Amino acid sequence: MQKKRRRVLKSIVWGLVAIVALGAGGIVVWSQVGVMDAEPGPLAEVRANSAIEVEDAAQGIVMTPADGESDLGLVFIPGAKVDPWAYAPILQSLAEDGVTVVITRPWLNLAFFDLRGLDAFTSAAPDIDDWAVGGHSLGGVRACQLAKDAEALVLFGSYCAGDVSASDLRVLSISGSEDGLSTPAKIDDARDLLPADAEMVEIDGASHASFGDYGPQSGDGTPTISDEEMHAKVGELLTGFFAELRAE
């Protein structure tokens, strides 16, 4: 009787192990299916930009000014299942303006699986003392979690799940009027989780996918702003925001 119980218990344990292994394997497979690739045209323009240097480093995609003069940094976390290279075109103007940009590669292409701290990415430029952290969509949610170790927070079509309203963070939140995923209503509902002086900007005509160059996204709205206009507007907002950080 006792041997039978041990056999039953052993079968149950191995069954649970098999279920966990299958579940983990399923998550890994799912995370690799449907990844939205960077569009080749905008990416080619980044690689041809003589004003910046682009390095495929261990910490992520690192963009720096070609003259090497950089005094601030931004760690940027991609949205779920979006190729990190898709954010290089919209962020390159920051590197042109003297900001080192590190675009991370989240584990399993999903930011909430990536448990690394901010220093895992800022190590790409150890001479820079002042860092902002930012992200798009789910990457922005993760950025909020890392913001305690940064001076500023930048959100693209995203919002915080945790409360950072009592912090002294400088915050720039850029959203889109046509965003079908991080909708204007969702951005507004989470507004009280940010500091009272957070800069909230809604770009008319921008969709969720307007914040990266990876093509249309399921469930999103239809953008009425061109990629060129979007890059210019976001670049202007980022440049102004980081100029204010420098002045503090």
Backbone as JSON, one array per atom type, in Angstrom:
{
  "sequence": "MQKKRRRVLKSIVWGLVAIVALGAGGIVVWSQVGVMDAEPGPLAEVRANSAIEVEDAAQGIVMTPADGESDLGLVFIPGAKVDPWAYAPILQSLAEDGVTVVITRPWLNLAFFDLRGLDAFTSAAPDIDDWAVGGHSLGGVRACQLAKDAEALVLFGSYCAGDVSASDLRVLSISGSEDGLSTPAKIDDARDLLPADAEMVEIDGASHASFGDYGPQSGDGTPTISDEEMHAKVGELLTGFFAELRAE",
  "N": [[0.82, -1.2, 0.0], [1.92, 1.24, 0.84], [4.0, 1.5, -0.99], [2.52, 1.8, -3.29], [1.32, 4.28, -2.86], [3.57, 5.89, -2.89], [4.29, 5.59, -5.56], [2.12, 6.78, -6.81], [2.34, 9.4, -5.83], [4.82, 10.08, -6.91], [4.19, 10.0, -9.61], [2.4, 12.13, -9.76], [4.06, 14.32, -9.09], [5.94, 14.26, -11.21], [4.17, 14.69, -13.25], [3.35, 17.33, -12.72], [5.8, 18.62, -13.08], [6.15, 18.18, -15.81], [4.0, 19.66, -16.83], [4.7, 22.28, -16.05], [7.1, 22.53, -17.5], [6.17, 22.3, -20.14], [4.51, 24.54, -20.18], [6.38, 26.63, -19.82], [7.92, 26.23, -22.09], [6.01, 26.78, -24.0], [5.57, 29.52, -23.59], [8.04, 30.56, -24.34], [8.1, 29.87, -27.06], [5.81, 31.29, -27.95], [6.66, 33.89, -27.46], [8.46, 34.33, -29.45], [7.09, 34.3, -31.77], [5.49, 36.21, -34.21], [6.9, 38.58, -33.87], [7.41, 41.99, -34.42], [9.07, 43.32, -37.03], [11.68, 45.75, -37.64], [11.26, 48.36, -39.98], [12.95, 48.37, -43.06], [13.7, 50.67, -44.59], [13.62, 53.21, -42.99], [15.49, 52.37, -41.08], [17.81, 52.07, -42.56], [18.36, 54.7, -43.09], [19.11, 55.6, -40.57], [21.5, 54.18, -40.19], [22.99, 55.39, -42.12], [23.36, 57.9, -41.19], [25.56, 60.37, -40.64], [25.97, 61.93, -38.45], [25.8, 60.55, -36.14], [26.91, 57.74, -34.12], [26.42, 54.26, -34.29], [26.08, 51.41, -32.39], [25.99, 47.93, -32.0], [25.72, 46.7, -29.16], [26.47, 44.77, -26.13], [24.76, 45.65, -24.14], [22.65, 46.66, -25.53], [21.21, 48.41, -28.32], [23.22, 51.0, -29.08], [23.31, 54.42, -29.44], [25.2, 57.22, -30.22], [26.45, 60.63, -30.24], [28.38, 61.6, -33.08], [30.64, 63.13, -32.59], [31.38, 62.41, -30.1], [30.68, 63.86, -27.87], [28.79, 63.7, -25.22], [26.43, 64.22, -22.69], [24.22, 63.38, -21.33], [21.96, 60.59, -20.81], [19.71, 58.12, -22.2], [17.89, 55.33, -21.44], [16.02, 53.14, -23.25], [13.11, 51.2, -23.5], [11.73, 48.71, -25.49], [8.4, 48.12, -26.89], [6.12, 45.31, -26.42], [7.13, 42.46, -28.16], [8.29, 43.88, -30.24], [10.75, 44.67, -32.55], [13.77, 45.92, -31.35], [15.32, 47.62, -32.99], [13.47, 49.07, -34.36], [12.97, 51.41, -33.08], [15.1, 53.05, -33.38], [15.05, 54.98, -35.55], [13.21, 57.03, -34.68], [14.4, 57.93, -32.41], [16.9, 58.84, -33.05], [17.42, 61.57, -33.33], [17.89, 62.49, -30.8], [20.41, 61.45, -30.17], [21.85, 62.9, -32.02], [21.69, 65.31, -30.79], [23.36, 65.14, -28.65], [22.77, 63.27, -26.68], [23.21, 60.13, -25.25], [21.81, 57.16, -26.36], [20.38, 54.18, -25.34], [18.93, 51.41, -26.51], [17.13, 48.82, -25.31], [17.21, 45.17, -25.33], [14.71, 43.36, -24.56], [14.3, 40.45, -22.5], [13.04, 37.53, -23.98], [11.6, 39.09, -25.7], [9.75, 40.57, -24.3], [9.01, 43.01, -22.03], [8.21, 42.67, -19.34], [9.32, 40.29, -18.56], [11.95, 40.81, -18.29], [14.23, 41.23, -15.9], [16.41, 42.76, -15.31], [18.31, 45.42, -13.8], [18.53, 49.05, -14.03], [21.22, 49.71, -14.25], [22.34, 47.71, -15.73], [22.15, 48.52, -18.28], [22.97, 51.2, -18.44], [25.62, 50.85, -18.14], [26.72, 50.81, -20.59], [27.63, 53.3, -21.16], [29.59, 54.41, -19.11], [30.66, 56.85, -18.27], [28.7, 58.72, -18.18], [26.62, 60.42, -15.98], [23.97, 61.24, -15.5], [20.85, 59.96, -16.11], [17.95, 59.19, -18.04], [15.01, 57.15, -18.17], [12.99, 55.29, -20.35], [10.19, 54.2, -22.41], [8.15, 52.33, -24.73], [4.74, 51.56, -24.83], [4.27, 48.45, -23.34], [6.92, 48.48, -22.64], [7.17, 51.0, -21.55], [5.73, 50.72, -19.18], [7.44, 49.02, -17.8], [9.62, 50.75, -17.68], [8.71, 52.64, -15.85], [8.94, 51.18, -13.51], [11.67, 51.07, -13.22], [12.35, 53.65, -12.85], [13.0, 54.78, -10.42], [15.71, 54.78, -10.16], [16.58, 56.68, -11.88], [16.82, 60.01, -13.33], [14.81, 61.04, -14.84], [11.76, 60.33, -16.69], [10.46, 58.94, -19.62], [7.69, 58.47, -21.62], [6.24, 56.67, -24.25], [3.26, 56.39, -25.75], [2.18, 55.07, -23.46], [1.82, 54.18, -19.95], [2.09, 54.38, -16.35], [1.94, 51.55, -14.15], [2.38, 51.45, -11.5], [2.56, 53.71, -8.68], [4.16, 56.73, -9.04], [3.86, 59.26, -8.3], [4.63, 60.74, -6.08], [7.3, 61.15, -6.38], [10.34, 62.94, -7.35], [10.72, 62.94, -10.02], [11.34, 64.06, -13.35], [9.02, 64.11, -15.9], [8.03, 63.12, -19.14], [5.33, 62.49, -21.06], [4.23, 61.15, -23.97], [1.59, 60.79, -26.11], [-0.86, 59.36, -28.43], [-3.54, 60.54, -30.45], [-4.95, 58.73, -32.0], [-4.41, 56.27, -30.97], [-5.07, 52.96, -30.55], [-4.55, 51.12, -28.59], [-2.98, 51.91, -26.19], [-5.01, 53.88, -25.28], [-6.3, 57.3, -25.43], [-8.08, 57.57, -23.27], [-7.18, 55.6, -21.45], [-4.62, 56.58, -20.9], [-5.32, 58.95, -19.64], [-6.72, 57.97, -17.42], [-4.68, 56.91, -15.88], [-3.23, 59.07, -15.16], [-2.99, 60.21, -12.61], [-1.05, 58.74, -11.39], [1.36, 59.74, -12.02], [3.79, 62.38, -11.4], [2.57, 65.66, -10.41], [3.52, 67.72, -12.02], [4.12, 66.54, -14.43], [4.81, 66.45, -17.9], [2.41, 66.31, -20.26], [1.66, 65.27, -23.42], [-0.35, 65.05, -26.22], [-0.25, 63.79, -29.4], [-1.78, 64.8, -32.25], [-3.37, 62.68, -34.48], [-1.6, 60.56, -34.26], [-0.93, 57.08, -33.94], [-0.69, 53.97, -32.05], [1.39, 52.48, -33.16], [2.76, 54.5, -34.38], [4.87, 55.33, -32.9], [7.06, 53.83, -33.4], [9.04, 52.32, -36.01], [7.74, 49.94, -37.4], [5.63, 49.08, -38.86], [2.02, 48.47, -39.31], [-0.12, 47.63, -36.47], [-1.94, 45.1, -34.83], [-5.18, 45.79, -33.6], [-4.76, 48.45, -33.28], [-5.35, 52.01, -33.87], [-5.98, 54.01, -36.83], [-3.42, 55.84, -38.2], [-3.16, 59.36, -38.9], [-1.1, 60.94, -39.37], [2.02, 61.48, -40.92], [4.99, 59.4, -41.06], [7.3, 60.93, -41.18], [6.47, 63.42, -40.18], [5.76, 62.62, -37.63], [8.22, 61.74, -36.54], [9.56, 64.2, -36.53], [7.99, 65.75, -34.74], [8.12, 64.28, -32.33], [10.89, 64.26, -31.99], [11.36, 67.01, -31.58], [9.99, 67.42, -29.16], [11.44, 65.71, -27.44], [14.02, 66.82, -27.59], [13.59, 69.35, -26.47], [12.79, 68.59, -23.9], [15.08, 67.28, -22.85], [16.82, 69.4, -22.96], [15.83, 70.98, -20.92], [16.42, 69.32, -18.78], [19.2, 69.47, -18.8], [19.51, 72.09, -18.02], [18.89, 72.13, -15.37]],
  "CA": [[0.0, 0.0, 0.0], [2.82, 2.4, 0.94], [4.7, 1.61, -2.26], [1.56, 2.31, -4.27], [1.17, 5.71, -2.6], [4.78, 6.56, -3.37], [4.24, 5.61, -7.02], [1.12, 7.78, -7.19], [2.92, 10.71, -5.53], [5.87, 10.31, -7.89], [3.53, 10.29, -10.88], [1.84, 13.48, -9.65], [5.18, 15.25, -9.14], [6.46, 14.31, -12.58], [3.14, 15.32, -14.08], [3.44, 18.77, -12.5], [7.04, 19.06, -13.74], [5.89, 18.19, -17.26], [3.1, 20.79, -17.12], [5.5, 23.5, -15.94], [8.04, 22.56, -18.63], [5.4, 22.6, -21.35], [4.07, 25.93, -20.09], [7.54, 27.49, -20.06], [8.27, 26.1, -23.5], [4.98, 27.47, -24.77], [5.81, 30.96, -23.47], [9.22, 30.87, -25.15], [7.69, 29.81, -28.47], [4.89, 32.4, -28.21], [7.38, 35.16, -27.44], [9.24, 34.46, -30.68], [6.17, 34.3, -32.91], [4.8, 37.48, -34.42], [7.72, 39.75, -33.54], [7.25, 43.0, -35.47], [10.4, 43.71, -37.47], [11.93, 47.13, -38.02], [11.16, 48.61, -41.42], [14.33, 48.55, -43.56], [13.99, 52.01, -45.1], [14.02, 54.13, -41.92], [16.69, 51.87, -40.41], [18.94, 52.37, -43.44], [18.66, 56.13, -42.9], [19.84, 55.71, -39.31], [22.86, 53.67, -40.41], [23.7, 56.33, -43.01], [23.42, 59.2, -40.52], [26.95, 60.64, -40.28], [26.03, 62.73, -37.22], [25.76, 59.66, -34.97], [27.53, 56.42, -34.18], [25.48, 53.22, -33.87], [26.8, 50.19, -31.99], [25.19, 46.8, -31.54], [26.5, 46.32, -27.98], [25.88, 43.78, -25.23], [23.69, 46.28, -23.36], [21.56, 47.0, -26.42], [21.59, 49.25, -29.45], [23.73, 52.24, -28.48], [23.48, 55.52, -30.4], [25.91, 58.33, -29.6], [26.85, 61.65, -31.21], [29.62, 61.24, -33.77], [31.79, 63.85, -32.02], [31.68, 61.83, -28.79], [30.3, 64.77, -26.79], [27.48, 63.31, -24.68], [26.37, 64.53, -21.26], [23.02, 62.76, -20.76], [21.65, 59.3, -21.42], [18.35, 57.59, -22.16], [17.68, 53.89, -21.64], [14.68, 53.03, -23.83], [12.65, 49.81, -23.5], [10.75, 48.5, -26.56], [7.11, 47.5, -26.63], [6.08, 43.85, -26.51], [7.33, 41.8, -29.45], [8.71, 44.83, -31.27], [12.19, 44.7, -32.8], [14.37, 47.14, -30.78], [15.82, 48.51, -34.04], [12.36, 49.87, -34.87], [12.92, 52.7, -32.36], [16.28, 53.84, -33.7], [14.76, 56.17, -36.36], [12.52, 58.1, -33.96], [15.26, 58.38, -31.3], [18.22, 59.26, -33.52], [17.61, 63.02, -33.16], [18.46, 62.69, -29.46], [21.85, 61.21, -30.28], [22.39, 64.06, -32.74], [21.68, 66.44, -29.85], [24.31, 64.92, -27.55], [22.26, 62.32, -25.69], [23.47, 58.72, -25.54], [20.57, 56.38, -26.31], [20.55, 52.73, -25.26], [17.66, 50.71, -26.72], [17.36, 47.5, -24.74], [16.64, 43.98, -25.95], [14.06, 42.65, -23.45], [14.29, 38.99, -22.52], [11.88, 36.92, -24.63], [10.89, 40.16, -26.42], [8.68, 41.07, -23.45], [9.67, 43.79, -20.98], [7.94, 42.24, -17.97], [10.17, 39.15, -18.26], [13.33, 41.3, -18.15], [14.37, 41.65, -14.51], [17.65, 43.5, -15.12], [18.21, 46.77, -13.31], [18.93, 50.09, -14.97], [22.68, 49.73, -14.41], [22.72, 46.72, -16.75], [22.12, 49.22, -19.57], [23.78, 52.42, -18.35], [27.03, 50.45, -18.2], [27.19, 51.05, -21.96], [28.28, 54.62, -21.17], [29.86, 54.63, -17.68], [31.07, 58.22, -17.98], [27.51, 59.57, -18.06], [26.05, 60.33, -14.63], [22.54, 61.54, -15.46], [20.11, 59.11, -17.04], [16.49, 59.06, -18.09], [14.57, 55.84, -18.63], [11.73, 55.44, -21.07], [9.75, 53.03, -23.14], [6.91, 52.36, -25.51], [3.74, 50.55, -24.49], [4.68, 47.65, -22.19], [8.25, 48.95, -22.26], [6.99, 52.16, -20.67], [5.33, 50.21, -17.86], [8.68, 48.55, -17.17], [10.44, 51.93, -17.4], [8.21, 53.22, -14.61], [9.48, 50.39, -12.41], [13.11, 51.36, -13.11], [12.53, 55.1, -12.78], [13.56, 55.18, -9.11], [17.16, 54.9, -10.31], [16.83, 57.64, -12.95], [16.45, 61.41, -13.08], [13.65, 61.41, -15.65], [10.98, 59.25, -17.27], [9.87, 59.28, -20.92], [6.72, 57.46, -22.0], [5.69, 56.72, -25.6], [2.05, 55.57, -25.82], [2.26, 54.18, -22.32], [1.48, 54.77, -18.65], [2.61, 53.62, -15.23], [1.04, 50.69, -13.39], [2.67, 51.78, -10.11], [2.45, 55.13, -8.35], [5.41, 57.49, -8.91], [3.42, 60.66, -8.19], [5.31, 61.43, -4.98], [8.72, 61.26, -6.68], [10.76, 64.21, -7.96], [11.04, 62.63, -11.41], [10.85, 64.84, -14.47], [8.3, 63.15, -16.74], [7.45, 63.49, -20.42], [4.45, 61.44, -21.56], [3.75, 61.47, -25.3], [0.56, 59.83, -26.52], [-1.43, 59.61, -29.75], [-4.99, 60.65, -30.46], [-5.53, 57.59, -32.69], [-3.87, 55.05, -30.37], [-6.13, 52.01, -30.23], [-4.1, 50.22, -27.53], [-2.87, 52.82, -25.03], [-5.95, 54.9, -25.74], [-6.31, 58.54, -24.64], [-8.81, 57.34, -22.01], [-6.3, 54.85, -20.55], [-3.57, 57.51, -20.48], [-5.94, 59.89, -18.7], [-7.07, 57.25, -16.19], [-3.46, 56.65, -15.1], [-2.52, 60.35, -15.01], [-2.72, 60.52, -11.2], [0.1, 57.96, -10.94], [2.54, 60.52, -12.37], [3.9, 63.65, -10.67], [1.64, 66.7, -10.84], [4.12, 68.57, -13.06], [4.47, 65.75, -15.61], [4.44, 67.07, -19.17], [1.54, 65.39, -21.0], [1.48, 65.76, -24.79], [-1.04, 64.15, -27.14], [0.01, 64.16, -30.79], [-2.95, 64.6, -33.08], [-3.18, 61.81, -35.64], [-0.64, 59.48, -34.01], [-1.45, 55.81, -33.45], [0.25, 53.26, -31.18], [2.56, 52.09, -33.96], [3.46, 55.68, -34.86], [6.04, 55.57, -32.05], [8.17, 52.99, -33.88], [8.97, 52.02, -37.44], [7.59, 48.5, -37.54], [4.41, 48.79, -39.6], [0.76, 48.49, -38.56], [-0.22, 46.72, -35.34], [-3.3, 44.62, -34.6], [-5.92, 46.46, -32.55], [-4.4, 49.86, -33.24], [-6.11, 52.9, -34.7], [-5.37, 54.38, -38.11], [-2.75, 57.15, -38.07], [-3.38, 60.37, -39.94], [0.13, 61.71, -39.4], [3.07, 60.74, -41.63], [6.14, 59.01, -40.25], [8.23, 62.06, -41.14], [5.92, 64.4, -39.23], [5.83, 62.03, -36.29], [9.62, 61.8, -36.11], [9.89, 65.6, -36.27], [7.29, 66.2, -33.54], [8.7, 63.6, -31.17], [12.25, 64.77, -31.84], [11.28, 68.34, -30.99], [9.59, 67.27, -27.75], [12.55, 65.12, -26.7], [15.12, 67.78, -27.53], [13.22, 70.36, -25.48], [12.76, 67.97, -22.57], [16.44, 67.06, -22.38], [17.42, 70.73, -22.74], [15.41, 71.38, -19.58], [17.2, 68.5, -17.83], [20.54, 70.04, -18.77], [19.47, 73.38, -17.36], [18.64, 71.99, -13.93]],
  "C": [[0.86, 1.26, 0.0], [3.58, 2.61, -0.37], [3.79, 2.19, -3.33], [1.38, 3.81, -4.12], [2.37, 6.49, -3.11], [4.78, 6.66, -4.89], [3.26, 6.68, -7.51], [1.67, 9.19, -7.0], [3.99, 11.06, -6.56], [5.28, 10.67, -9.25], [2.97, 11.71, -10.9], [2.94, 14.53, -9.79], [5.71, 15.38, -10.56], [5.45, 14.92, -13.54], [3.17, 16.83, -13.96], [4.68, 19.36, -13.18], [6.82, 19.17, -15.25], [5.01, 19.37, -17.65], [3.86, 22.11, -17.09], [6.44, 23.64, -17.14], [7.33, 22.9, -19.93], [4.94, 24.05, -21.37], [5.21, 26.89, -20.4], [7.95, 27.44, -21.53], [7.29, 26.84, -24.39], [5.18, 28.98, -24.75], [6.99, 31.37, -24.35], [8.85, 30.88, -26.63], [6.81, 30.99, -28.81], [5.63, 33.72, -28.3], [8.18, 35.4, -28.71], [8.38, 34.53, -31.93], [5.5, 35.67, -33.01], [5.58, 38.7, -34.0], [7.67, 40.72, -34.72], [8.62, 43.6, -35.82], [10.48, 45.2, -37.79], [11.84, 47.26, -39.53], [12.54, 48.97, -41.96], [14.66, 49.96, -44.02], [14.44, 52.99, -44.03], [15.31, 53.69, -41.22], [17.94, 52.15, -41.25], [19.34, 53.84, -43.3], [19.44, 56.36, -41.61], [21.3, 55.29, -39.52], [23.68, 54.62, -41.28], [23.87, 57.71, -42.38], [24.84, 59.46, -40.01], [27.09, 61.43, -38.98], [26.05, 61.85, -35.96], [26.56, 58.39, -35.23], [26.53, 55.4, -33.63], [26.26, 51.94, -33.58], [25.81, 49.14, -31.51], [25.96, 46.17, -30.37], [25.77, 45.28, -27.13], [24.7, 44.36, -24.47], [22.47, 46.6, -24.2], [22.09, 47.75, -27.63], [21.98, 50.61, -28.89], [23.96, 53.27, -29.58], [24.11, 56.71, -29.66], [26.24, 59.38, -30.66], [28.22, 61.31, -31.8], [30.84, 61.94, -33.18], [32.14, 63.36, -30.62], [31.28, 62.7, -27.61], [28.88, 64.45, -26.32], [27.46, 63.53, -23.18], [25.16, 63.93, -20.56], [22.76, 61.44, -21.46], [20.18, 58.94, -21.28], [18.4, 56.09, -22.39], [16.23, 53.73, -22.08], [14.3, 51.57, -23.99], [11.55, 49.62, -24.54], [9.42, 47.95, -26.06], [7.17, 46.0, -26.85], [6.19, 43.37, -27.95], [7.62, 42.78, -30.58], [10.24, 44.8, -31.36], [12.79, 46.0, -32.24], [14.86, 48.13, -31.84], [14.73, 49.43, -34.58], [12.27, 51.25, -34.21], [14.13, 53.58, -32.67], [15.94, 55.08, -34.54], [14.14, 57.32, -35.57], [13.36, 58.66, -32.81], [16.59, 58.94, -31.76], [18.47, 60.75, -33.32], [18.19, 63.34, -31.78], [19.97, 62.5, -29.48], [22.53, 62.36, -31.02], [22.54, 65.26, -31.79], [22.57, 66.19, -28.63], [23.84, 64.01, -26.44], [22.6, 60.9, -26.13], [22.18, 57.93, -25.35], [20.92, 54.89, -26.31], [19.18, 52.08, -25.4], [17.87, 49.26, -26.31], [16.77, 46.39, -25.61], [15.99, 43.16, -24.83], [14.14, 41.13, -23.61], [12.97, 38.5, -23.1], [11.0, 37.96, -25.35], [9.74, 40.77, -25.62], [9.28, 41.74, -22.22], [9.42, 43.24, -19.59], [8.69, 40.96, -17.59], [11.62, 39.57, -17.96], [13.52, 41.92, -16.77], [15.66, 42.43, -14.25], [17.39, 44.92, -14.62], [18.73, 47.77, -14.32], [20.43, 50.07, -15.25], [23.18, 48.69, -15.42], [22.81, 47.37, -18.12], [22.96, 50.5, -19.55], [25.27, 52.1, -18.38], [27.59, 50.61, -19.61], [27.91, 52.37, -22.08], [28.58, 55.02, -19.73], [30.27, 56.05, -17.32], [29.88, 59.17, -17.81], [26.87, 59.34, -16.69], [24.53, 60.46, -14.6], [21.79, 60.79, -16.56], [18.61, 59.28, -16.91], [16.19, 57.63, -18.53], [13.22, 56.03, -19.3], [11.35, 54.17, -21.78], [8.44, 53.25, -23.84], [6.0, 51.24, -25.05], [4.16, 49.78, -23.24], [6.08, 48.03, -21.72], [8.18, 50.16, -21.36], [6.57, 51.76, -19.28], [6.56, 49.73, -17.1], [9.59, 49.73, -16.82], [10.0, 52.61, -16.1], [8.78, 52.49, -13.39], [10.96, 50.68, -12.17], [13.39, 52.83, -12.82], [13.1, 55.58, -11.46], [15.06, 55.38, -9.17], [17.55, 55.9, -11.39], [16.41, 59.05, -12.53], [15.17, 61.8, -13.79], [13.02, 60.17, -16.27], [10.33, 59.74, -18.56], [8.96, 58.15, -21.35], [6.22, 57.72, -23.42], [4.44, 55.83, -25.61], [1.97, 54.59, -24.68], [1.85, 54.92, -21.05], [2.01, 53.86, -17.55], [1.53, 52.73, -14.61], [1.22, 50.91, -11.9], [2.69, 53.29, -9.91], [3.84, 55.77, -8.19], [5.11, 58.97, -8.69], [4.15, 61.44, -7.11], [6.8, 61.62, -5.24], [9.03, 62.64, -7.25], [11.2, 64.0, -9.41], [10.53, 63.72, -12.34], [10.23, 63.84, -15.45], [7.79, 63.8, -18.02], [6.64, 62.3, -20.92], [3.88, 61.88, -22.9], [2.78, 60.38, -25.74], [0.02, 60.21, -27.89], [-2.94, 59.63, -29.72], [-5.67, 59.44, -31.09], [-5.01, 56.25, -32.16], [-5.02, 54.13, -29.96], [-5.79, 51.07, -29.11], [-3.92, 50.98, -26.22], [-3.72, 54.04, -25.38], [-5.84, 56.17, -24.9], [-7.01, 58.37, -23.3], [-7.94, 56.6, -20.99], [-5.18, 55.75, -20.03], [-4.12, 58.45, -19.41], [-6.26, 59.22, -17.37], [-5.87, 57.03, -15.28], [-2.67, 57.93, -14.82], [-2.14, 60.62, -13.55], [-1.57, 59.71, -10.63], [1.42, 58.65, -11.24], [2.61, 61.79, -11.52], [2.98, 64.73, -11.25], [2.19, 67.55, -11.98], [4.57, 67.79, -14.29], [3.98, 66.46, -16.87], [3.68, 66.05, -20.01], [1.26, 65.99, -22.39], [0.78, 64.69, -25.63], [-0.82, 64.65, -28.56], [-1.2, 63.8, -31.64], [-2.61, 63.74, -34.3], [-2.25, 60.64, -35.42], [-1.34, 58.24, -33.47], [-0.41, 55.17, -32.52], [1.54, 52.95, -31.93], [3.31, 53.28, -34.54], [4.75, 55.94, -34.09], [7.23, 54.69, -32.42], [7.99, 52.73, -35.36], [8.94, 50.52, -37.64], [6.29, 48.12, -38.25], [3.18, 48.79, -38.73], [0.72, 47.4, -37.5], [-1.68, 46.35, -35.1], [-3.94, 45.35, -33.43], [-5.68, 47.95, -32.47], [-5.37, 50.68, -34.08], [-5.37, 53.2, -35.99], [-4.73, 55.76, -37.99], [-3.11, 58.08, -39.21], [-2.18, 61.31, -40.03], [1.2, 60.86, -40.11], [4.21, 60.39, -40.68], [7.12, 60.18, -40.1], [7.76, 63.12, -40.16], [6.03, 63.9, -37.8], [7.25, 62.11, -35.74], [9.99, 63.24, -35.72], [9.26, 66.09, -34.96], [7.89, 65.58, -32.29], [10.12, 64.09, -30.92], [12.28, 66.14, -31.18], [10.93, 68.29, -29.51], [10.75, 66.72, -26.91], [13.7, 66.11, -26.53], [14.82, 68.86, -26.48], [13.25, 69.83, -24.06], [14.17, 67.79, -22.02], [17.2, 68.37, -22.21], [17.05, 71.25, -21.35], [16.16, 70.59, -18.51], [18.62, 69.06, -17.69], [20.59, 71.34, -17.95], [19.29, 73.29, -15.85], [19.93, 71.84, -13.14]]
}
